[in-house]
């Protein structure tokens, strides 16, 4: 029996004024209609910080500066390992890519937990790491 192939991805955690940037995934892509943080798969040979910048740019159209990896989560079926990165939003207008993003919201941790169709890993992140970020002044780049 072969071990499952693990795919690696990044998740981009951006905060401003104690609110997290959340997206609702567009129709026609995996987990369509579900709420989550910005993120996606690493390309072959791509470093995680590079993937953070690229994925954010592709989905939201803005620019971020990766600050630090803050969490790692292996999906329950062990096929997907997500590397969660705190990132600072840089200047510029956000322009969500309609092929990937149906809606964008800035949410408190409580508002995120109340979202319908929140991907489970996002809820786990909030409980294990995300809520503590609200207490850190450097988390939102201020």
Secondary structure, DSSP 8 states (H G I E B T S, - for coil): ------EEEEEEEEEETTEEEEEEE-TTSTTTT-EE-EEEE--TT--HHHHHHHHHHHHHS--EEEEEEEEEEE-TTSSEEEEEEEEEE-SS-----TTTEEEEEEE-HHHHHHSTTB-HHHHHHIIIIIHHHTT-GGGGT-
